[in-house]
Amino acid sequence: MTPKMRERRDGTLRPARYRAVQPWSIAWLTLVWVTLWGSITPLLVVSGVLVATLLSLVFPLPPLEIGVKVRPVGLVVLVARFLVDVIRASLEVTAVVLRRRTVRNAIVAVDLHSDSDFVLTGVAALLSLVPGSVVVEARRSTHTLFLHVLDVDDVAQAEAFRDEALALERRFLAAFVPRGEKEDQ
């Protein structure tokens, strides 16, 4: 991401300044500060706000704009199904290890339907967190994920995994609507 440029009076270009103190980053850094200390006292919260403000002034960051709308029901479904997938995949990986037979793996390409980088990143992260699969490449230009999948014996199993990944993308889109995407509700 290239910074926004602003023209000076003498005609030279320089990066535009960002607002250094951002409320959400102050709140987040204060929460981290209080968590690190392990207790909540008024003095600790005030010192956390002061440290967060100082850090924001010394190390200014550009504002983060995710640009999504969160649907609470879709988010609950996404998280619940993710937890089920993690437990199921953990049991499957355990069974593969205990069988002690030759394991055949595959690289499966999944072409996502959404053109959003946020969706690409979110789906890739969720797929990598499920045991038995890991993202080995993500092509931003085509919104394609290449995943190394454990214990895939034939093309049918690879297609089944691809269908599961696309179902995860649909659940992700039901939970988060990126800017520019059509809402289905």
Secondary structure in CASP SS format (residue, H / E / C, confidence):
PFRMAT SS
TARGET T0000
AUTHOR 0000-0000-0000
METHOD secondary structure of the structure
MODEL  1
M C 1.00
T C 1.00
P C 1.00
K C 1.00
M E 1.00
R E 1.00
E E 1.00
R C 1.00
R C 1.00
D C 1.00
G C 1.00
T C 1.00
L E 1.00
R E 1.00
P E 1.00
A C 1.00
R C 1.00
Y C 1.00
R C 1.00
A C 1.00
V C 1.00
Q C 1.00
P H 1.00
W H 1.00
S H 1.00
I H 1.00
A H 1.00
W H 1.00
L H 1.00
T H 1.00
L H 1.00
V H 1.00
W H 1.00
V H 1.00
T H 1.00
L H 1.00
W H 1.00
G C 1.00
S C 1.00
I C 1.00
T C 1.00
P H 1.00
L H 1.00
L H 1.00
V H 1.00
V H 1.00
S H 1.00
G H 1.00
V H 1.00
L H 1.00
V H 1.00
A H 1.00
T H 1.00
L H 1.00
L H 1.00
S H 1.00
L H 1.00
V H 1.00
F C 1.00
P C 1.00
L C 1.00
P C 1.00
P C 1.00
L C 1.00
E C 1.00
I C 1.00
G C 1.00
V E 1.00
K E 1.00
V E 1.00
R C 1.00
P H 1.00
V H 1.00
G H 1.00
L H 1.00
V H 1.00
V H 1.00
L H 1.00
V H 1.00
A H 1.00
R H 1.00
F H 1.00
L H 1.00
V H 1.00
D H 1.00
V H 1.00
I H 1.00
R H 1.00
A H 1.00
S H 1.00
L H 1.00
E H 1.00
V H 1.00
T H 1.00
A H 1.00
V H 1.00
V H 1.00
L H 1.00
R H 1.00
R C 1.00
R C 1.00
T C 1.00
V C 1.00
R C 1.00
N C 1.00
A E 1.00
I E 1.00
V E 1.00
A E 1.00
V E 1.00
D E 1.00
L C 1.00
H C 1.00
S C 1.00
D C 1.00
S C 1.00
D H 1.00
F H 1.00
V H 1.00
L H 1.00
T H 1.00
G H 1.00
V H 1.00
A H 1.00
A H 1.00
L H 1.00
L H 1.00
S H 1.00
L H 1.00
V C 1.00
P C 1.00
G C 1.00
S E 1.00
V E 1.00
V E 1.00
V E 1.00
E E 1.00
A E 1.00
R E 1.00
R C 1.00
S C 1.00
T C 1.00
H C 1.00
T E 1.00
L E 1.00
F E 1.00
L E 1.00
H E 1.00
V E 1.00
L C 1.00
D C 1.00
V C 1.00
D C 1.00
D C 1.00
V H 1.00
A H 1.00
Q H 1.00
A H 1.00
E H 1.00
A H 1.00
F H 1.00
R H 1.00
D H 1.00
E H 1.00
A H 1.00
L H 1.00
A H 1.00
L H 1.00
E H 1.00
R H 1.00
R H 1.00
F H 1.00
L H 1.00
A H 1.00
A H 1.00
F E 1.00
V E 1.00
P E 1.00
R C 1.00
G C 1.00
E C 1.00
K C 1.00
E C 1.00
D C 1.00
Q C 1.00
END
